[in-house]
Every structure is written in C-alpha cells, then in structure tokens.
Amino acid sequence: MSTLEPKAGEQVKDVRFSEDSLVVDLMDGRTISVPLAWYPRLLAATPEERSNWKLAGAGFGIHWPDIDEDLSTDGLLRGAPAPRASRPVSKDTS
C-alpha cells in the first residue's frame, strides 16, 4: 500500500483568505494556513478572483479559473510554495 494515496479527510471543505494568508479547511477538521506570498498569482489577484474557486481533482485540489491557478491539498500539507519557474504574474492593463 502506498502512503502517497490521498486520504478522504484531506479533501477541501472551504477556502478563505486573510490579509496575508491562504486558509484551507479540510474535511477531517484540519485547517491549513500558508503565506499568500508563496503563491504570486493569488497574491496579485483581486478579492473577487480569489473568491472564485472550484474544487478540482475529486476534492483534493483547488482551481481558480480567473487566474489559472491550481493547488493540491498534498502540496499544501507538505508546505510547498509555488515553483519559482512558474509563469510570471502579469495584469493586462489594456
């Protein structure tokens, strides 16, 4: 049996933001709080863009369609910030 398999309780229940953190509540009662600075797209997003999230990956992931950002509960539990090689954050001002 692999320990890499996600557990049912690690599914996302709710997502919210504080001034400087992303906060994710899991179905098993745990709450993960990580610095918003770890995720440049979320940091640069408007409150409306941040609030428009969808469950992804059978509930083990979060997708923000307005900013094309995806996070997994596995990565959040491991404390994994966004990779440095990810696409740069840009706002279209046209």
N, CA, C and O atoms as a GROMACS GRO file, in nm:
protein
  376
    1MET      N    1   0.083  -0.119   0.000
    1MET     CA    2   0.000   0.000   0.000
    1MET      C    3   0.088   0.125   0.000
    1MET      O    4   0.182   0.136   0.079
    2SER      N    5   0.056   0.216  -0.087
    2SER     CA    6   0.133   0.339  -0.100
    2SER      C    7   0.084   0.444   0.000
    2SER      O    8  -0.036   0.461   0.020
    3THR      N    9   0.178   0.514   0.062
    3THR     CA   10   0.140   0.622   0.153
    3THR      C   11   0.116   0.752   0.076
    3THR      O   12   0.079   0.853   0.136
    4LEU      N   13   0.138   0.750  -0.056
    4LEU     CA   14   0.118   0.869  -0.137
    4LEU      C   15  -0.028   0.888  -0.177
    4LEU      O   16  -0.065   0.994  -0.229
    5GLU      N   17  -0.111   0.789  -0.153
    5GLU     CA   18  -0.253   0.800  -0.185
    5GLU      C   19  -0.318   0.903  -0.096
    5GLU      O   20  -0.299   0.902   0.025
    6PRO      N   21  -0.396   0.994  -0.156
    6PRO     CA   22  -0.467   1.091  -0.071
    6PRO      C   23  -0.572   1.022   0.015
    6PRO      O   24  -0.633   0.923  -0.026
    7LYS      N   25  -0.592   1.076   0.132
    7LYS     CA   26  -0.692   1.022   0.225
    7LYS      C   27  -0.820   1.104   0.213
    7LYS      O   28  -0.814   1.225   0.190
    8ALA      N   29  -0.934   1.040   0.230
    8ALA     CA   30  -1.063   1.108   0.213
    8ALA      C   31  -1.073   1.235   0.296
    8ALA      O   32  -1.130   1.334   0.250
    9GLY      N   33  -1.021   1.235   0.417
    9GLY     CA   34  -1.029   1.352   0.504
    9GLY      C   35  -0.948   1.469   0.456
    9GLY      O   36  -0.965   1.580   0.506
   10GLU      N   37  -0.859   1.447   0.359
   10GLU     CA   38  -0.774   1.554   0.307
   10GLU      C   39  -0.841   1.630   0.194
   10GLU      O   40  -0.778   1.712   0.127
   11GLN      N   41  -0.968   1.604   0.172
   11GLN     CA   42  -1.042   1.679   0.071
   11GLN      C   43  -1.076   1.818   0.125
   11GLN      O   44  -1.092   1.838   0.245
   12VAL      N   45  -1.087   1.913   0.032
   12VAL     CA   46  -1.114   2.053   0.066
   12VAL      C   47  -1.260   2.070   0.108
   12VAL      O   48  -1.352   2.023   0.041
   13LYS      N   49  -1.278   2.137   0.220
   13LYS     CA   50  -1.412   2.173   0.267
   13LYS      C   51  -1.442   2.320   0.237
   13LYS      O   52  -1.552   2.353   0.193
   14ASP      N   53  -1.343   2.408   0.261
   14ASP     CA   54  -1.364   2.550   0.240
   14ASP      C   55  -1.229   2.618   0.216
   14ASP      O   56  -1.124   2.569   0.257
   15VAL      N   57  -1.235   2.733   0.149
   15VAL     CA   58  -1.116   2.813   0.120
   15VAL      C   59  -1.148   2.957   0.156
   15VAL      O   60  -1.255   3.008   0.122
   16ARG      N   61  -1.055   3.022   0.224
   16ARG     CA   62  -1.073   3.164   0.257
   16ARG      C   63  -0.935   3.229   0.263
   16ARG      O   64  -0.831   3.163   0.258
   17PHE      N   65  -0.938   3.360   0.274
   17PHE     CA   66  -0.814   3.438   0.278
   17PHE      C   67  -0.818   3.535   0.394
   17PHE      O   68  -0.922   3.593   0.426
   18SER      N   69  -0.702   3.552   0.457
   18SER     CA   70  -0.685   3.664   0.550
   18SER      C   71  -0.605   3.768   0.473
   18SER      O   72  -0.583   3.753   0.352
   19GLU      N   73  -0.562   3.870   0.540
   19GLU     CA   74  -0.486   3.975   0.472
   19GLU      C   75  -0.360   3.921   0.405
   19GLU      O   76  -0.324   3.966   0.296
   20ASP      N   77  -0.294   3.824   0.469
   20ASP     CA   78  -0.167   3.775   0.415
   20ASP      C   79  -0.156   3.623   0.409
   20ASP      O   80  -0.046   3.569   0.395
   21SER      N   81  -0.270   3.552   0.421
   21SER     CA   82  -0.265   3.405   0.422
   21SER      C   83  -0.378   3.344   0.338
   21SER      O   84  -0.485   3.402   0.321
   22LEU      N   85  -0.348   3.226   0.287
   22LEU     CA   86  -0.448   3.137   0.228
   22LEU      C   87  -0.483   3.036   0.336
   22LEU      O   88  -0.393   2.975   0.395
   23VAL      N   89  -0.611   3.018   0.362
   23VAL     CA   90  -0.656   2.927   0.467
   23VAL      C   91  -0.749   2.824   0.404
   23VAL      O   92  -0.849   2.860   0.342
   24VAL      N   93  -0.715   2.696   0.421
   24VAL     CA   94  -0.794   2.587   0.362
   24VAL      C   95  -0.839   2.494   0.474
   24VAL      O   96  -0.757   2.440   0.549
   25ASP      N   97  -0.969   2.476   0.484
   25ASP     CA   98  -1.026   2.381   0.579
   25ASP      C   99  -1.044   2.247   0.509
   25ASP      O  100  -1.094   2.240   0.397
   26LEU      N  101  -1.003   2.140   0.577
   26LEU     CA  102  -1.016   2.005   0.522
   26LEU      C  103  -1.136   1.934   0.584
   26LEU      O  104  -1.183   1.971   0.692
   27MET      N  105  -1.182   1.832   0.516
   27MET     CA  106  -1.298   1.756   0.562
   27MET      C  107  -1.273   1.688   0.697
   27MET      O  108  -1.368   1.665   0.772
   28ASP      N  109  -1.147   1.655   0.728
   28ASP     CA  110  -1.118   1.586   0.855
   28ASP      C  111  -1.104   1.681   0.973
   28ASP      O  112  -1.070   1.638   1.083
   29GLY      N  113  -1.131   1.810   0.952
   29GLY     CA  114  -1.127   1.906   1.061
   29GLY      C  115  -1.000   1.988   1.070
   29GLY      O  116  -0.994   2.086   1.144
   30ARG      N  117  -0.897   1.950   0.996
   30ARG     CA  118  -0.773   2.028   0.998
   30ARG      C  119  -0.789   2.156   0.917
   30ARG      O  120  -0.871   2.163   0.825
   31THR      N  121  -0.710   2.255   0.953
   31THR     CA  122  -0.704   2.381   0.880
   31THR      C  123  -0.558   2.407   0.844
   31THR      O  124  -0.470   2.400   0.929
   32ILE      N  125  -0.536   2.436   0.717
   32ILE     CA  126  -0.401   2.468   0.667
   32ILE      C  127  -0.398   2.618   0.640
   32ILE      O  128  -0.486   2.672   0.573
   33SER      N  129  -0.296   2.684   0.693
   33SER     CA  130  -0.277   2.826   0.668
   33SER      C  131  -0.136   2.845   0.615
   33SER      O  132  -0.038   2.805   0.679
   34VAL      N  133  -0.125   2.907   0.497
   34VAL     CA  134   0.006   2.928   0.435
   34VAL      C  135   0.017   3.074   0.391
   34VAL      O  136  -0.084   3.139   0.364
   35PRO      N  137   0.140   3.126   0.385
   35PRO     CA  138   0.157   3.265   0.343
   35PRO      C  139   0.108   3.286   0.200
   35PRO      O  140   0.143   3.208   0.111
   36LEU      N  141   0.030   3.387   0.178
   36LEU     CA  142  -0.018   3.421   0.045
   36LEU      C  143   0.099   3.454  -0.048
   36LEU      O  144   0.089   3.435  -0.170
   37ALA      N  145   0.207   3.504   0.007
   37ALA     CA  146   0.326   3.537  -0.073
   37ALA      C  147   0.385   3.415  -0.143
   37ALA      O  148   0.459   3.430  -0.240
   38TRP      N  149   0.353   3.294  -0.096
   38TRP     CA  150   0.402   3.173  -0.161
   38TRP      C  151   0.339   3.151  -0.298
   38TRP      O  152   0.392   3.076  -0.380
   39TYR      N  153   0.227   3.216  -0.323
   39TYR     CA  154   0.152   3.195  -0.446
   39TYR      C  155   0.129   3.330  -0.514
   39TYR      O  156   0.026   3.394  -0.493
   40PRO      N  157   0.225   3.374  -0.597
   40PRO     CA  158   0.219   3.508  -0.657
   40PRO      C  159   0.090   3.538  -0.733
   40PRO      O  160   0.043   3.652  -0.729
   41ARG      N  161   0.034   3.441  -0.801
   41ARG     CA  162  -0.091   3.467  -0.874
   41ARG      C  163  -0.204   3.501  -0.778
   41ARG      O  164  -0.283   3.592  -0.803
   42LEU      N  165  -0.212   3.427  -0.669
   42LEU     CA  166  -0.316   3.456  -0.570
   42LEU      C  167  -0.290   3.589  -0.501
   42LEU      O  168  -0.383   3.664  -0.472
   43LEU      N  169  -0.165   3.618  -0.474
   43LEU     CA  170  -0.128   3.744  -0.410
   43LEU      C  171  -0.169   3.863  -0.496
   43LEU      O  172  -0.217   3.964  -0.445
   44ALA      N  173  -0.149   3.851  -0.627
   44ALA     CA  174  -0.181   3.960  -0.720
   44ALA      C  175  -0.328   3.965  -0.758
   44ALA      O  176  -0.373   4.064  -0.817
   45ALA      N  177  -0.404   3.862  -0.726
   45ALA     CA  178  -0.545   3.854  -0.765
   45ALA      C  179  -0.631   3.950  -0.684
   45ALA      O  180  -0.597   3.987  -0.572
   46THR      N  181  -0.741   3.988  -0.743
   46THR     CA  182  -0.840   4.070  -0.672
   46THR      C  183  -0.917   3.981  -0.574
   46THR      O  184  -0.916   3.859  -0.588
   47PRO      N  185  -0.983   4.039  -0.476
   47PRO     CA  186  -1.067   3.959  -0.387
   47PRO      C  187  -1.173   3.878  -0.462
   47PRO      O  188  -1.203   3.765  -0.424
   48GLU      N  189  -1.228   3.936  -0.567
   48GLU     CA  190  -1.328   3.865  -0.647
   48GLU      C  191  -1.268   3.744  -0.717
   48GLU      O  192  -1.329   3.637  -0.721
   49GLU      N  193  -1.147   3.759  -0.772
   49GLU     CA  194  -1.079   3.647  -0.837
   49GLU      C  195  -1.045   3.537  -0.737
   49GLU      O  196  -1.058   3.419  -0.767
   50ARG      N  197  -1.002   3.577  -0.618
   50ARG     CA  198  -0.968   3.479  -0.514
   50ARG      C  199  -1.093   3.403  -0.468
   50ARG      O  200  -1.086   3.283  -0.440
   51SER      N  201  -1.205   3.471  -0.461
   51SER     CA  202  -1.326   3.406  -0.411
   51SER      C  203  -1.389   3.312  -0.514
   51SER      O  204  -1.476   3.233  -0.479
   52ASN      N  205  -1.348   3.321  -0.638
   52ASN     CA  206  -1.400   3.234  -0.744
   52ASN      C  207  -1.312   3.110  -0.757
   52ASN      O  208  -1.230   3.101  -0.848
   53TRP      N  209  -1.330   3.017  -0.665
   53TRP     CA  210  -1.252   2.893  -0.667
   53TRP      C  211  -1.346   2.775  -0.685
   53TRP      O  212  -1.465   2.782  -0.651
   54LYS      N  213  -1.291   2.667  -0.740
   54LYS     CA  214  -1.367   2.544  -0.763
   54LYS      C  215  -1.287   2.427  -0.707
   54LYS      O  216  -1.164   2.430  -0.705
   55LEU      N  217  -1.357   2.325  -0.663
   55LEU     CA  218  -1.289   2.200  -0.625
   55LEU      C  219  -1.236   2.135  -0.752
   55LEU      O  220  -1.298   2.142  -0.858
   56ALA      N  221  -1.122   2.073  -0.740
   56ALA     CA  222  -1.061   2.001  -0.852
   56ALA      C  223  -1.007   1.868  -0.801
   56ALA      O  224  -0.994   1.848  -0.680
   57GLY      N  225  -0.977   1.778  -0.892
   57GLY     CA  226  -0.914   1.652  -0.854
   57GLY      C  227  -0.989   1.576  -0.747
   57GLY      O  228  -0.931   1.535  -0.647
   58ALA      N  229  -1.119   1.557  -0.768
   58ALA     CA  230  -1.204   1.482  -0.674
   58ALA      C  231  -1.205   1.543  -0.534
   58ALA      O  232  -1.226   1.473  -0.435
   59GLY      N  233  -1.182   1.675  -0.526
   59GLY     CA  234  -1.184   1.743  -0.397
   59GLY      C  235  -1.049   1.756  -0.330
   59GLY      O  236  -1.039   1.814  -0.222
   60PHE      N  237  -0.944   1.702  -0.393
   60PHE     CA  238  -0.810   1.710  -0.337
   60PHE      C  239  -0.731   1.828  -0.393
   60PHE      O  240  -0.612   1.843  -0.366
   61GLY      N  241  -0.798   1.911  -0.471
   61GLY     CA  242  -0.734   2.027  -0.530
   61GLY      C  243  -0.828   2.145  -0.535
   61GLY      O  244  -0.949   2.131  -0.518
   62ILE      N  245  -0.770   2.262  -0.560
   62ILE     CA  246  -0.844   2.387  -0.570
   62ILE      C  247  -0.801   2.453  -0.701
   62ILE      O  248  -0.682   2.460  -0.732
   63HIS      N  249  -0.900   2.501  -0.777
   63HIS     CA  250  -0.871   2.569  -0.904
   63HIS      C  251  -0.934   2.707  -0.902
   63HIS      O  252  -1.052   2.722  -0.868
   64TRP      N  253  -0.856   2.808  -0.939
   64TRP     CA  254  -0.905   2.945  -0.956
   64TRP      C  255  -0.906   2.974  -1.105
   64TRP      O  256  -0.801   3.006  -1.161
   65PRO      N  257  -1.022   2.964  -1.172
   65PRO     CA  258  -1.026   2.980  -1.317
   65PRO      C  259  -0.988   3.119  -1.367
   65PRO      O  260  -0.932   3.131  -1.476
   66ASP      N  261  -1.017   3.223  -1.290
   66ASP     CA  262  -0.988   3.359  -1.335
   66ASP      C  263  -0.838   3.387  -1.346
   66ASP      O  264  -0.797   3.473  -1.424
   67ILE      N  265  -0.758   3.315  -1.268
   67ILE     CA  266  -0.613   3.340  -1.269
   67ILE      C  267  -0.533   3.217  -1.308
   67ILE      O  268  -0.410   3.219  -1.305
   68ASP      N  269  -0.602   3.109  -1.346
   68ASP     CA  270  -0.540   2.984  -1.389
   68ASP      C  271  -0.440   2.932  -1.285
   68ASP      O  272  -0.325   2.901  -1.318
   69GLU      N  273  -0.486   2.923  -1.161
   69GLU     CA  274  -0.402   2.871  -1.052
   69GLU      C  275  -0.464   2.742  -0.999
   69GLU      O  276  -0.586   2.733  -0.984
   70ASP      N  277  -0.380   2.644  -0.971
   70ASP     CA  278  -0.423   2.517  -0.916
   70ASP      C  279  -0.333   2.479  -0.801
   70ASP      O  280  -0.210   2.486  -0.812
   71LEU      N  281  -0.394   2.439  -0.689
   71LEU     CA  282  -0.318   2.391  -0.574
   71LEU      C  283  -0.378   2.259  -0.528
   71LEU      O  284  -0.498   2.234  -0.546
   72SER      N  285  -0.294   2.174  -0.471
   72SER     CA  286  -0.342   2.046  -0.418
   72SER      C  287  -0.329   2.045  -0.266
   72SER      O  288  -0.243   2.113  -0.209
   73THR      N  289  -0.414   1.966  -0.202
   73THR     CA  290  -0.402   1.954  -0.057
   73THR      C  291  -0.270   1.887  -0.022
   73THR      O  292  -0.211   1.918   0.082
   74ASP      N  293  -0.223   1.796  -0.106
   74ASP     CA  294  -0.094   1.732  -0.081
   74ASP      C  295   0.017   1.837  -0.073
   74ASP      O  296   0.097   1.836   0.020
   75GLY      N  297   0.022   1.927  -0.171
   75GLY     CA  298   0.124   2.032  -0.171
   75GLY      C  299   0.110   2.126  -0.052
   75GLY      O  300   0.210   2.166   0.008
   76LEU      N  301  -0.014   2.161  -0.018
   76LEU     CA  302  -0.036   2.249   0.097
   76LEU      C  303   0.007   2.181   0.226
   76LEU      O  304   0.069   2.245   0.311
   77LEU      N  305  -0.025   2.053   0.241
   77LEU     CA  306   0.016   1.980   0.362
   77LEU      C  307   0.167   1.966   0.373
   77LEU      O  308   0.222   1.962   0.483
   78ARG      N  309   0.235   1.958   0.258
   78ARG     CA  310   0.382   1.949   0.258
   78ARG      C  311   0.446   2.086   0.275
   78ARG      O  312   0.568   2.094   0.294
   79GLY      N  313   0.368   2.193   0.268
   79GLY     CA  314   0.424   2.327   0.280
   79GLY      C  315   0.500   2.368   0.157
   79GLY      O  316   0.604   2.433   0.166
   80ALA      N  317   0.448   2.331   0.041
   80ALA     CA  318   0.518   2.356  -0.085
   80ALA      C  319   0.472   2.487  -0.149
   80ALA      O  320   0.357   2.497  -0.193
   81PRO      N  321   0.559   2.589  -0.153
   81PRO     CA  322   0.522   2.713  -0.223
   81PRO      C  323   0.520   2.690  -0.374
   81PRO      O  324   0.566   2.586  -0.422
   82ALA      N  325   0.468   2.786  -0.449
   82ALA     CA  326   0.466   2.777  -0.595
   82ALA      C  327   0.608   2.764  -0.648
   82ALA      O  328   0.699   2.829  -0.595
   83PRO      N  329   0.628   2.682  -0.751
   83PRO     CA  330   0.762   2.670  -0.809
   83PRO      C  331   0.810   2.803  -0.865
   83PRO      O  332   0.731   2.881  -0.919
   84ARG      N  333   0.937   2.829  -0.850
   84ARG     CA  334   0.994   2.955  -0.900
   84ARG      C  335   0.985   2.966  -1.051
   84ARG      O  336   0.981   3.076  -1.104
   85ALA      N  337   0.982   2.853  -1.121
   85ALA     CA  338   0.981   2.853  -1.267
   85ALA      C  339   0.842   2.872  -1.325
   85ALA      O  340   0.824   2.865  -1.446
   86SER      N  341   0.743   2.896  -1.239
   86SER     CA  342   0.608   2.914  -1.290
   86SER      C  343   0.598   3.042  -1.371
   86SER      O  344   0.684   3.130  -1.361
   87ARG      N  345   0.494   3.051  -1.452
   87ARG     CA  346   0.476   3.168  -1.536
   87ARG      C  347   0.470   3.294  -1.450
   87ARG      O  348   0.414   3.293  -1.340
   88PRO      N  349   0.528   3.402  -1.501
   88PRO     CA  350   0.525   3.526  -1.423
   88PRO      C  351   0.382   3.578  -1.410
   88PRO      O  352   0.297   3.554  -1.495
   89VAL      N  353   0.360   3.650  -1.304
   89VAL     CA  354   0.231   3.713  -1.279
   89VAL      C  355   0.225   3.840  -1.360
   89VAL      O  356   0.318   3.921  -1.356
   90SER      N  357   0.117   3.858  -1.435
   90SER     CA  358   0.102   3.982  -1.509
   90SER      C  359  -0.044   4.021  -1.509
   90SER      O  360  -0.134   3.937  -1.511
   91LYS      N  361  -0.066   4.147  -1.505
   91LYS     CA  362  -0.202   4.203  -1.514
   91LYS      C  363  -0.213   4.274  -1.647
   91LYS      O  364  -0.131   4.360  -1.679
   92ASP      N  365  -0.313   4.239  -1.724
   92ASP     CA  366  -0.337   4.305  -1.853
   92ASP      C  367  -0.402   4.439  -1.826
   92ASP      O  368  -0.512   4.446  -1.771
   93THR      N  369  -0.335   4.545  -1.863
   93THR     CA  370  -0.385   4.679  -1.838
   93THR      C  371  -0.443   4.742  -1.962
   93THR      O  372  -0.470   4.862  -1.963
   94SER      N  373  -0.463   4.665  -2.068
   94SER     CA  374  -0.516   4.722  -2.191
   94SER      C  375  -0.665   4.739  -2.187
   94SER      O  376  -0.725   4.787  -2.284
   0.00000   0.00000   0.00000
